[in-house]
Amino acid sequence: MLRRVSLHGNAFVVMALMASLSGCSSSDGNTGGSAADPNFPNARCGAGTIPSANCVQVAGGDAQGLLNATNALTPGAVIVLGQGTFAMTNQVTIRENGIHLIGQGIDATTLDFKTATAQTNGVDVVGNDFLVQGLTVRDSKKDGIRVESSERVTFRAVKATWSTPESSTNGAYGIYPVKSKFVLVENSFAERAADAGLYVGQCQNAVVRNNTVTGNVAGLEIENTEFADVSGNTAENNTTGIVVFDLPGNPIPGRDVNIHDNIIRNNNGKNFAAGGTVASVPVGTGTFAMASRRVQIANNTYQNNNTVDIGLVSGLVIEQNKVLWSLPKTSLVGDWQDLNLLPGFDANGNPVNDQVSTFRLENIVVSGNKHSGSGTAPDLANPLQIGLVLSIIYKGQPVDSIVYDTIGETDLTTNDNHICVGGNTNGSFGSLDLAKQAQTLGTSPVLRFSGPPFGQFNCTTLNGNPIQAPTLPANQP
């Protein structure tokens, strides 16, 4: 049931009358309402921070009313969804700026796409100043909530989930901002995605805080993103918990990512990815950093991740063809000139100086993390044989808290890539030369440190300036 309160003064048919009641906003997704209006107890037009002008209320369960409302959007419109389950037949498509989509709360308003016939996303958005808040998206055929090529995007107190656990037919991504600027994801939940539950990809300036990711292949991913702060999140029961990496061919070289003060535990769930990079991730990985730079992994709590807590690896682990990692300088996006990136390479391995390569992992600081109970059962079924190699190297003993592949180093005695673990006094460290270990099935020499000092890796700070924190504008929704 649709009630049009106001839309730039245009006349609309009023299909239902509802009481006008005041309320106040709160950080849990409630933006004002009253128990006297049972369909809109926590949020409604004209209450709290929600305006009355250009605001539409859609009664709980009125799926067609929701689609009608999104088809009639004008800039700055607010859609308030009532309490109940909307059985959606098609995706919610938004192609307008300034739109706010607000439900009554994660447990109160659900968009259910189980019976939708088209292979579409749940909520699909291209538009600046977008806010989605206080609702659940369930069983979308593809991604749960996807926002692309937009600026000032906020996901607050939302949930993306699928009914069937560990199914490769689930959608790839749950909460999915991509190719966007000024992204905030907070107080939200992502479950059972066949790739990543919460994914921030090819973005600039992102804050990801106080979220919970469970039962996904990858819980939380930061991919080809510059200036990101990831804190206060809980990642558990995924294949891998919180990860940061670059992929070949993407135009933003990832940089300045701070992963701190998170809980990353029990990430031993089945790898049910249908394909892609995460299909190669060993079950039981807490965090991996791959092909990125200027990354800090600090003050996190790691517990009971069966393969390893923190893996530091080159992009050549997943793609050895350096040509695919090469990008023309004219195609790059963002701040990269100070990164001292390697040149590109042609098919014969010769450098191409008007291109750059992004496969090298470099300038990483791991500090102040707590480790317990991990590395006791490496994944022997991993297709890259990483778990098998680790099991041979460690011979039944727990895998070191941090494992570094040393690809790009001169040998085990160097630290050319500036990998710093000196401040991680609670953990152990292993430098393994993973490429050679894979060839010899774990019988090549390794360099291990059971605790500090960590030899040539005992540094504690990045080369260059400290991590640059992301900035969000004052008018972030």
MOMOSUL-V954202 format. One record per residue. N is the residue number from 1. RES is the residue in one small letter. SS is DSSP state (H for helix, E for strand, C for the rest). BURIAL is # if it has 16 or more other C-alpha atoms within 10 Angstrom, else .. Layout:
n:N res:RES ss:SS burial:BURIAL
n:N res:RES ss:SS burial:BURIAL
This chain:
n:1 res:m ss:C burial:#
n:2 res:l ss:E burial:#
n:3 res:r ss:E burial:#
n:4 res:r ss:E burial:#
n:5 res:v ss:E burial:#
n:6 res:s ss:E burial:#
n:7 res:l ss:C burial:#
n:8 res:h ss:C burial:.
n:9 res:g ss:C burial:.
n:10 res:n ss:C burial:.
n:11 res:a ss:C burial:.
n:12 res:f ss:C burial:.
n:13 res:v ss:C burial:.
n:14 res:v ss:C burial:.
n:15 res:m ss:C burial:.
n:16 res:a ss:C burial:.
n:17 res:l ss:C burial:.
n:18 res:m ss:C burial:.
n:19 res:a ss:C burial:.
n:20 res:s ss:C burial:.
n:21 res:l ss:C burial:#
n:22 res:s ss:C burial:.
n:23 res:g ss:C burial:#
n:24 res:c ss:C burial:.
n:25 res:s ss:C burial:#
n:26 res:s ss:C burial:.
n:27 res:s ss:C burial:.
n:28 res:d ss:C burial:#
n:29 res:g ss:C burial:#
n:30 res:n ss:C burial:#
n:31 res:t ss:C burial:#
n:32 res:g ss:C burial:#
n:33 res:g ss:C burial:#
n:34 res:s ss:C burial:#
n:35 res:a ss:C burial:.
n:36 res:a ss:C burial:.
n:37 res:d ss:C burial:#
n:38 res:p ss:H burial:.
n:39 res:n ss:H burial:#
n:40 res:f ss:H burial:#
n:41 res:p ss:C burial:#
n:42 res:n ss:C burial:#
n:43 res:a ss:C burial:#
n:44 res:r ss:C burial:#
n:45 res:c ss:C burial:#
n:46 res:g ss:C burial:#
n:47 res:a ss:C burial:#
n:48 res:g ss:C burial:#
n:49 res:t ss:C burial:#
n:50 res:i ss:C burial:#
n:51 res:p ss:C burial:.
n:52 res:s ss:C burial:#
n:53 res:a ss:C burial:#
n:54 res:n ss:C burial:#
n:55 res:c ss:E burial:#
n:56 res:v ss:E burial:#
n:57 res:q ss:E burial:#
n:58 res:v ss:E burial:#
n:59 res:a ss:C burial:#
n:60 res:g ss:C burial:#
n:61 res:g ss:C burial:#
n:62 res:d ss:C burial:#
n:63 res:a ss:H burial:#
n:64 res:q ss:H burial:#
n:65 res:g ss:H burial:#
n:66 res:l ss:H burial:#
n:67 res:l ss:H burial:#
n:68 res:n ss:H burial:.
n:69 res:a ss:H burial:#
n:70 res:t ss:H burial:#
n:71 res:n ss:H burial:.
n:72 res:a ss:C burial:.
n:73 res:l ss:C burial:#
n:74 res:t ss:C burial:#
n:75 res:p ss:C burial:#
n:76 res:g ss:C burial:#
n:77 res:a ss:C burial:#
n:78 res:v ss:E burial:#
n:79 res:i ss:E burial:#
n:80 res:v ss:E burial:#
n:81 res:l ss:E burial:#
n:82 res:g ss:C burial:#
n:83 res:q ss:C burial:#
n:84 res:g ss:E burial:#
n:85 res:t ss:E burial:#
n:86 res:f ss:E burial:#
n:87 res:a ss:E burial:#
n:88 res:m ss:C burial:#
n:89 res:t ss:C burial:#
n:90 res:n ss:C burial:#
n:91 res:q ss:C burial:#
n:92 res:v ss:E burial:#
n:93 res:t ss:E burial:#
n:94 res:i ss:E burial:#
n:95 res:r ss:C burial:#
n:96 res:e ss:C burial:#
n:97 res:n ss:C burial:#
n:98 res:g ss:C burial:#
n:99 res:i ss:C burial:#
n:100 res:h ss:E burial:#
n:101 res:l ss:E burial:#
n:102 res:i ss:E burial:#
n:103 res:g ss:C burial:#
n:104 res:q ss:C burial:#
n:105 res:g ss:C burial:#
n:106 res:i ss:C burial:#
n:107 res:d ss:C burial:.
n:108 res:a ss:C burial:#
n:109 res:t ss:E burial:#
n:110 res:t ss:E burial:#
n:111 res:l ss:E burial:#
n:112 res:d ss:E burial:#
n:113 res:f ss:C burial:#
n:114 res:k ss:C burial:.
n:115 res:t ss:C burial:.
n:116 res:a ss:C burial:#
n:117 res:t ss:C burial:.
n:118 res:a ss:C burial:.
n:119 res:q ss:C burial:.
n:120 res:t ss:C burial:#
n:121 res:n ss:C burial:#
n:122 res:g ss:C burial:#
n:123 res:v ss:E burial:#
n:124 res:d ss:E burial:#
n:125 res:v ss:E burial:#
n:126 res:v ss:C burial:#
n:127 res:g ss:C burial:#
n:128 res:n ss:C burial:#
n:129 res:d ss:C burial:#
n:130 res:f ss:E burial:#
n:131 res:l ss:E burial:#
n:132 res:v ss:E burial:#
n:133 res:q ss:E burial:#
n:134 res:g ss:E burial:#
n:135 res:l ss:E burial:#
n:136 res:t ss:E burial:#
n:137 res:v ss:E burial:#
n:138 res:r ss:E burial:#
n:139 res:d ss:C burial:#
n:140 res:s ss:C burial:#
n:141 res:k ss:C burial:#
n:142 res:k ss:C burial:#
n:143 res:d ss:C burial:#
n:144 res:g ss:C burial:#
n:145 res:i ss:E burial:#
n:146 res:r ss:E burial:#
n:147 res:v ss:E burial:#
n:148 res:e ss:E burial:#
n:149 res:s ss:C burial:.
n:150 res:s ss:C burial:#
n:151 res:e ss:E burial:#
n:152 res:r ss:E burial:#
n:153 res:v ss:E burial:#
n:154 res:t ss:E burial:#
n:155 res:f ss:E burial:#
n:156 res:r ss:E burial:#
n:157 res:a ss:E burial:#
n:158 res:v ss:E burial:#
n:159 res:k ss:E burial:#
n:160 res:a ss:E burial:#
n:161 res:t ss:E burial:#
n:162 res:w ss:C burial:#
n:163 res:s ss:C burial:.
n:164 res:t ss:C burial:.
n:165 res:p ss:C burial:#
n:166 res:e ss:C burial:#
n:167 res:s ss:C burial:#
n:168 res:s ss:C burial:#
n:169 res:t ss:C burial:.
n:170 res:n ss:C burial:#
n:171 res:g ss:C burial:#
n:172 res:a ss:C burial:#
n:173 res:y ss:E burial:#
n:174 res:g ss:E burial:#
n:175 res:i ss:E burial:#
n:176 res:y ss:E burial:#
n:177 res:p ss:E burial:#
n:178 res:v ss:E burial:#
n:179 res:k ss:C burial:#
n:180 res:s ss:C burial:#
n:181 res:k ss:E burial:#
n:182 res:f ss:E burial:#
n:183 res:v ss:E burial:#
n:184 res:l ss:E burial:#
n:185 res:v ss:E burial:#
n:186 res:e ss:E burial:#
n:187 res:n ss:C burial:#
n:188 res:s ss:C burial:#
n:189 res:f ss:E burial:#
n:190 res:a ss:E burial:#
n:191 res:e ss:E burial:#
n:192 res:r ss:C burial:#
n:193 res:a ss:C burial:#
n:194 res:a ss:C burial:#
n:195 res:d ss:C burial:#
n:196 res:a ss:E burial:#
n:197 res:g ss:E burial:#
n:198 res:l ss:E burial:#
n:199 res:y ss:E burial:#
n:200 res:v ss:E burial:#
n:201 res:g ss:E burial:#
n:202 res:q ss:C burial:#
n:203 res:c ss:C burial:#
n:204 res:q ss:E burial:#
n:205 res:n ss:E burial:#
n:206 res:a ss:E burial:#
n:207 res:v ss:E burial:#
n:208 res:v ss:E burial:#
n:209 res:r ss:E burial:#
n:210 res:n ss:C burial:#
n:211 res:n ss:C burial:#
n:212 res:t ss:E burial:#
n:213 res:v ss:E burial:#
n:214 res:t ss:E burial:#
n:215 res:g ss:C burial:#
n:216 res:n ss:C burial:#
n:217 res:v ss:C burial:#
n:218 res:a ss:E burial:#
n:219 res:g ss:E burial:#
n:220 res:l ss:E burial:#
n:221 res:e ss:E burial:#
n:222 res:i ss:E burial:#
n:223 res:e ss:E burial:#
n:224 res:n ss:C burial:#
n:225 res:t ss:C burial:#
n:226 res:e ss:E burial:#
n:227 res:f ss:E burial:#
n:228 res:a ss:E burial:#
n:229 res:d ss:E burial:#
n:230 res:v ss:E burial:#
n:231 res:s ss:E burial:#
n:232 res:g ss:C burial:#
n:233 res:n ss:C burial:#
n:234 res:t ss:E burial:#
n:235 res:a ss:E burial:#
n:236 res:e ss:E burial:#
n:237 res:n ss:C burial:#
n:238 res:n ss:C burial:#
n:239 res:t ss:C burial:#
n:240 res:t ss:E burial:#
n:241 res:g ss:E burial:#
n:242 res:i ss:E burial:#
n:243 res:v ss:E burial:#
n:244 res:v ss:E burial:#
n:245 res:f ss:E burial:#
n:246 res:d ss:C burial:#
n:247 res:l ss:C burial:#
n:248 res:p ss:C burial:#
n:249 res:g ss:C burial:#
n:250 res:n ss:C burial:#
n:251 res:p ss:C burial:#
n:252 res:i ss:C burial:#
n:253 res:p ss:C burial:#
n:254 res:g ss:C burial:#
n:255 res:r ss:E burial:#
n:256 res:d ss:E burial:#
n:257 res:v ss:E burial:#
n:258 res:n ss:E burial:#
n:259 res:i ss:E burial:#
n:260 res:h ss:E burial:#
n:261 res:d ss:C burial:#
n:262 res:n ss:C burial:#
n:263 res:i ss:E burial:#
n:264 res:i ss:E burial:#
n:265 res:r ss:E burial:#
n:266 res:n ss:C burial:#
n:267 res:n ss:C burial:#
n:268 res:n ss:C burial:#
n:269 res:g ss:C burial:#
n:270 res:k ss:C burial:#
n:271 res:n ss:C burial:#
n:272 res:f ss:C burial:#
n:273 res:a ss:C burial:#
n:274 res:a ss:C burial:.
n:275 res:g ss:C burial:.
n:276 res:g ss:C burial:.
n:277 res:t ss:H burial:.
n:278 res:v ss:H burial:#
n:279 res:a ss:H burial:#
n:280 res:s ss:H burial:#
n:281 res:v ss:C burial:#
n:282 res:p ss:C burial:#
n:283 res:v ss:C burial:#
n:284 res:g ss:C burial:#
n:285 res:t ss:E burial:#
n:286 res:g ss:E burial:#
n:287 res:t ss:E burial:#
n:288 res:f ss:E burial:#
n:289 res:a ss:E burial:#
n:290 res:m ss:E burial:#
n:291 res:a ss:C burial:#
n:292 res:s ss:C burial:#
n:293 res:r ss:E burial:#
n:294 res:r ss:E burial:#
n:295 res:v ss:E burial:#
n:296 res:q ss:E burial:#
n:297 res:i ss:E burial:#
n:298 res:a ss:E burial:#
n:299 res:n ss:C burial:#
n:300 res:n ss:C burial:#
n:301 res:t ss:E burial:#
n:302 res:y ss:E burial:#
n:303 res:q ss:E burial:#
n:304 res:n ss:C burial:#
n:305 res:n ss:C burial:#
n:306 res:n ss:C burial:#
n:307 res:t ss:C burial:#
n:308 res:v ss:E burial:#
n:309 res:d ss:E burial:#
n:310 res:i ss:E burial:#
n:311 res:g ss:E burial:#
n:312 res:l ss:E burial:#
n:313 res:v ss:E burial:#
n:314 res:s ss:C burial:#
n:315 res:g ss:H burial:#
n:316 res:l ss:H burial:#
n:317 res:v ss:H burial:#
n:318 res:i ss:C burial:#
n:319 res:e ss:C burial:.
n:320 res:q ss:C burial:.
n:321 res:n ss:C burial:#
n:322 res:k ss:H burial:#
n:323 res:v ss:H burial:#
n:324 res:l ss:H burial:#
n:325 res:w ss:H burial:#
n:326 res:s ss:E burial:#
n:327 res:l ss:E burial:#
n:328 res:p ss:E burial:#
n:329 res:k ss:H burial:#
n:330 res:t ss:H burial:.
n:331 res:s ss:H burial:.
n:332 res:l ss:C burial:#
n:333 res:v ss:C burial:.
n:334 res:g ss:C burial:.
n:335 res:d ss:C burial:.
n:336 res:w ss:C burial:.
n:337 res:q ss:C burial:.
n:338 res:d ss:C burial:.
n:339 res:l ss:C burial:.
n:340 res:n ss:C burial:.
n:341 res:l ss:C burial:#
n:342 res:l ss:E burial:#
n:343 res:p ss:E burial:#
n:344 res:g ss:E burial:#
n:345 res:f ss:E burial:#
n:346 res:d ss:C burial:.
n:347 res:a ss:C burial:.
n:348 res:n ss:C burial:.
n:349 res:g ss:C burial:.
n:350 res:n ss:C burial:.
n:351 res:p ss:E burial:#
n:352 res:v ss:E burial:#
n:353 res:n ss:E burial:.
n:354 res:d ss:E burial:.
n:355 res:q ss:E burial:#
n:356 res:v ss:E burial:#
n:357 res:s ss:E burial:#
n:358 res:t ss:C burial:#
n:359 res:f ss:C burial:#
n:360 res:r ss:C burial:#
n:361 res:l ss:C burial:#
n:362 res:e ss:E burial:#
n:363 res:n ss:E burial:#
n:364 res:i ss:E burial:#
n:365 res:v ss:E burial:#
n:366 res:v ss:E burial:#
n:367 res:s ss:E burial:#
n:368 res:g ss:C burial:#
n:369 res:n ss:C burial:#
n:370 res:k ss:E burial:#
n:371 res:h ss:E burial:#
n:372 res:s ss:E burial:.
n:373 res:g ss:C burial:#
n:374 res:s ss:C burial:#
n:375 res:g ss:C burial:#
n:376 res:t ss:C burial:#
n:377 res:a ss:C burial:#
n:378 res:p ss:C burial:#
n:379 res:d ss:C burial:#
n:380 res:l ss:C burial:#
n:381 res:a ss:C burial:.
n:382 res:n ss:C burial:#
n:383 res:p ss:C burial:.
n:384 res:l ss:C burial:#
n:385 res:q ss:C burial:#
n:386 res:i ss:H burial:#
n:387 res:g ss:H burial:#
n:388 res:l ss:H burial:#
n:389 res:v ss:H burial:#
n:390 res:l ss:H burial:#
n:391 res:s ss:H burial:#
n:392 res:i ss:H burial:.
n:393 res:i ss:H burial:#
n:394 res:y ss:H burial:.
n:395 res:k ss:C burial:.
n:396 res:g ss:C burial:.
n:397 res:q ss:C burial:.
n:398 res:p ss:C burial:#
n:399 res:v ss:C burial:#
n:400 res:d ss:C burial:#
n:401 res:s ss:C burial:#
n:402 res:i ss:E burial:#
n:403 res:v ss:E burial:#
n:404 res:y ss:E burial:#
n:405 res:d ss:C burial:#
n:406 res:t ss:C burial:#
n:407 res:i ss:C burial:#
n:408 res:g ss:C burial:#
n:409 res:e ss:C burial:.
n:410 res:t ss:C burial:.
n:411 res:d ss:C burial:.
n:412 res:l ss:C burial:#
n:413 res:t ss:C burial:.
n:414 res:t ss:C burial:.
n:415 res:n ss:C burial:#
n:416 res:d ss:C burial:.
n:417 res:n ss:C burial:#
n:418 res:h ss:C burial:#
n:419 res:i ss:E burial:#
n:420 res:c ss:E burial:#
n:421 res:v ss:E burial:#
n:422 res:g ss:E burial:#
n:423 res:g ss:E burial:#
n:424 res:n ss:C burial:#
n:425 res:t ss:C burial:#
n:426 res:n ss:C burial:.
n:427 res:g ss:C burial:#
n:428 res:s ss:C burial:#
n:429 res:f ss:E burial:#
n:430 res:g ss:E burial:#
n:431 res:s ss:E burial:#
n:432 res:l ss:C burial:#
n:433 res:d ss:C burial:#
n:434 res:l ss:H burial:#
n:435 res:a ss:H burial:.
n:436 res:k ss:H burial:#
n:437 res:q ss:H burial:#
n:438 res:a ss:H burial:#
n:439 res:q ss:H burial:.
n:440 res:t ss:H burial:.
n:441 res:l ss:C burial:#
n:442 res:g ss:C burial:#
n:443 res:t ss:C burial:.
n:444 res:s ss:C burial:.
n:445 res:p ss:C burial:.
n:446 res:v ss:C burial:.
n:447 res:l ss:E burial:.
n:448 res:r ss:E burial:.
n:449 res:f ss:E burial:#
n:450 res:s ss:C burial:.
n:451 res:g ss:C burial:.
n:452 res:p ss:C burial:#
n:453 res:p ss:C burial:#
n:454 res:f ss:C burial:#
n:455 res:g ss:H burial:.
n:456 res:q ss:H burial:#
n:457 res:f ss:H burial:#
n:458 res:n ss:C burial:#
n:459 res:c ss:C burial:#
n:460 res:t ss:C burial:#
n:461 res:t ss:C burial:#
n:462 res:l ss:C burial:#
n:463 res:n ss:C burial:.
n:464 res:g ss:C burial:.
n:465 res:n ss:C burial:.
n:466 res:p ss:C burial:.
n:467 res:i ss:C burial:#
n:468 res:q ss:C burial:#
n:469 res:a ss:C burial:#
n:470 res:p ss:C burial:#
n:471 res:t ss:C burial:.
n:472 res:l ss:C burial:#
n:473 res:p ss:C burial:.
n:474 res:a ss:C burial:.
n:475 res:n ss:C burial:.
n:476 res:q ss:C burial:#
n:477 res:p ss:C burial:#
